[in-house]
Amino acid sequence: WHRRTAEEAVYAVLVLIDSAVAPLEAMQAQKPVPTFETVARAVDRCQDEFRGCFTSPRCMQSLACLSSCGLADQSCSYRCIVSYQSDAFTQFSLCALQKQNLLNSQIQRPTTPAASPLERFRGRPLTADVADDILVGHFDPGAGQLHSWLVAAGSNPAYEQFALQYQLWYRGSAKGSFWYHPTFLVEALDGRKIWRSRDYRVRRARGLPGVWEFSVVDNGIISEERWHLLGAADDLSWLVLFYIGAARRAGLAYRGCLVLTKDGRLPEGAAEVAGVEAAVARAGMRLWELEA
């Protein structure tokens, strides 16, 4: 709650209910309990990775930092990883967590809210090709435009509220390949400013134009996300997206809503604001829940 966001306010209420009233399935899933079998298997099969991490000061600092983060605090966890990033930590995470499921995590992607993707664009039924074109947006390397969109507002403090968010979607050289490459600025725990980027593979959800499956490996952990196109201006002055995701083996599940524009500023015209509000409502949310 220290970041004072609507997402964290809701989470604080859920923690309170789970602790003082009755266990909530969604909260219990975020408390993985390693078993003797999962620990023994990871230690046996990842001996080199354990040794490499436990003899690396930066890897040990990363683990200590992560242990101080609150339950499912993605922003804190990510700052720890960025602050003490090392190959030893990546290899440890890949082997012990991702491959051997040391944490015994069974978490799944959130099932709520049920987002309703956009059905029509510019007066016509939305197609998968047009939906992809909307994501590519303003990307035009020939004209010096090296990103598709900028983040104007977002609900998830772990990702879209990081500074200077450049969002890029592009078609790859292989037939049918599509990629998402976000670049953003993270402040390390010692105050350093560190640029980070990721490369997500993007696949269309079968039979659902405007819905995609994203996957990425980051610091040894696989994250899988489903993204929904909730709305877009006919002139591509704004775009609203919603996603649900999970880093299953790390015990993290998350969701978020994004308002993207060409210049990173929220629309101000009454008609534009109404359009954005209607798009955000397709995910059962309100515009005030997003932080600009």
N, C-alpha and C positions, 0 to 999 in steps of 0.2 A: 504493500500500500504506500510505500515511501515515494513512488512516482506519481501518485494521485491520479491514476487513470481510471476510466469507467470499467475497463476489463479487470483491473486489480480489485476494484470495489466489489464487483460480482464474485470474484474468486475469494475474497475475504469472507463474504457471507457464506459461501459454500464450505469454506474451512470451518467456520463457526458451527454451522449446522452439522457437519460431519463429526465434529468433536464433541458437541454438547447436546445434540438432539438425537440424531440417528445416523448410522453410517450411510454414505452415499456411494453408489457403485462407481460413479465417475471419479470420485476422490480416492476411493480404495485402490482403483487401478493405477493411480499415480504413486502408490507406495509399494513398489516391488520388494519382495522378501527373498533374498538369495537363500538357496538351500545348500545343505552339505554337498549334495550331488553336483549342483551347478558350480560351486566354488572349487570342488576337487577336480572337476573336469577342466575348468579354465586353467587352474594351476598346472595340471598335468600336460595340457596341450599347448600352453602358451608360456612355457618356461623361459624362453629367450626374451619374450616381450615383458614378462614380469621383472626379470633381471635387468633388462634395459631401462625400464621405468624407475625401478627402485634404486638404481645407481645413478640416475639423472636428477640433479637438483631441480631443474625446470619442470620435469615431469612430476616430481613429488610436490613442488609448489602448486602445480595445476590441480592435483588431487586434493591437496589441503584447502585450496581456494574453493573448489567445487563443493567440498563437504560443508563449507560455511554458508552456502547459498540456501535460501528457503526452498520449500517444497515446490517443484515445478517452476522455479524462477528462471526462465529461459534467458532473460537479459543478463542476470548475474552470472549464470553459467557460461554464457558466450563471452562475456568480458574476461572471465577467468581463463578460458581457453586461449583467447587472443593474447592476453597479457603474458602467458607462460607457454606459448605454443612451441612444440618441439616434435621432432620425428619420433622420439621415444614414446610420447603420449599418443600420437596417431597410431602407431603400431600396436600399442597396448589396447587402445579402444577397439581397433579393428579385430584383433584376435580374441581378447577376453570378453568384451561386451558384445560386439556385433556377431562374431562367429560362434562363440560358446555360450552366449547369453548368461554371463556371470550374474547379472542382477535378477534373473528369472522373471523378466518383465513380460507381461501378457497384454500390455496396453494396446488399444485400438484407436483409430481416428475418431474424433467426436462425431456423434450422430445428430447433434442439434447445433444450431438451427438447420432446418431443411431449406436450403437456398433454392430459389426458383430462377433459372437462367433466362436471359433475354430471348424472346421468341422471334421478334421482328426488328429489322434495322433498315432505315431509309425506306420504309413502307413495304418491304418485302420480307418473306420468311428468312430467318437467319440460316445460313449454310455454314458448314465446317470451314470452307475456304475463306469465306468472308470473316468469320470469327477469328481465324488466324491472322488475316490482314489487319483486323482491329488491334490485335496485340502488337504486331510489328509497328503499327502506328506511324510515328514521325521519323523512324529510322531511315536515314538517307545519307550513307557515307560519301556519296559523290558530292553532296552539298555541304559536307562537314558536320552533318547531324548524326552523331555516333551513338545515340540512345533513342529508345522508342518513346519513353514517358519519364516524367519526374513525379515523385510522391508528393501529393499535396496534403493528405491526411491519412491516418491509419489507426486501427484499433489495437494492434498487437505491439506492446512496448519492446518485445524481444527482437523485432525485425524492422518493420516499416517505420518505426519511430527513430531509428538511427539517422544520423545527419547525412545530408547530401546523397540521397538515394537516386541512383541512375538505373532505370529499368530498361533492359534490352531483350527483345525477342527477335529471333532471326531464323531463317530457313538454312539448314546445313547443306553441305555439298552432296551428301548421300541422299538418294531419292526418298522423299517422304520424311526426312529428318527435320526436327524443329527443336530449338534450344532457347532457354531462358538464362540470361547472364546478368544478374543484379550486381551492382558495384556500390559500396556504401562505406561511410567513415565510422569507425569505432574508436571510442576513447578507452585506452587501456587503464588499468588501475593506478598506474604511475603518472597518468596524465598524457601519455604519448597518444598522438593521433595516427591511427593505422588504417590504411585502405584495405578493404576486403572485397572479394568477389567470389561467386560460385558459378558452376555450370550445371544447370538442370537439364535432364532429358525430358522432353515434353511429348506426350502421346495423346491423341484424341480419344475421348471416351466414346466407345462405339454407339452410334445411333443418337448421340446427344450433342448437337452443335452448340458450341459455347461452353463445353465442359471438357477439361483436360486432366490427365494424370501426370504429375511432376515427380521426378525422383532425382536424388543427389546424394553423393557421398561427401561428407564434410568431417574432417578430423577422424576418419575411420568409421563413422556412424552413418547408416543409410536413413534418409528421411524420405517419406512418401506422402504426397499431398494431392488433393483433388481441388482444382481451381474452377470457379464459375464466373462467367461473364454476366454481370447483373444489369449493366446498362452502358450506353455510350452515346455521346452527342453525334448527330449526323455529320457535323463538320470536324469530328474528332478533337473537340476542344476539351473534353473530359471523358474519363472511363472509370467505371466502378467494377472491382473484382472482389470475390470472396473465396477464401480457401479454408480447408480443414486438413490437418496433417498429423503425422506422428513419427517420432524417432523411436520405433518400437523397442529396440534393445537398450535404449537409454532411459526408458520409462517416461517419455515426454509425449504429450498430446497437446495440440494447439489449434487455434483458428484465428482468422483475421479478416478484416475488410479494408480495402484500399480505395482511395480516390486518387486517380492519376490525371495529370494535365501536362500540356506541353512545356509550360514554364514553371511548374511546381507551386502555383498559386491557386487557391480555391476559386471557383467561379463566383461572381458577385451579382450577376443579373438575376432577377426574380425567376424568370423562366428556367435558366440554367440551374439555379439552386433547387428549384422544384423537381427538375429532372434527376439531379443527383440524389435528393431525398427519396424519390420514388424508387430509384435503383437500390439504394442502401436498404430500403424497407423489404426488398425481395429476400433479404437474409434475416428478416425479423429484427433489424436493428434500426437505430435512429442516428442521424448525422452527428448529433451532439456527443455520441459515444466515441467518435473518432477524434484523435488529437492531431491538430494541424502542425 
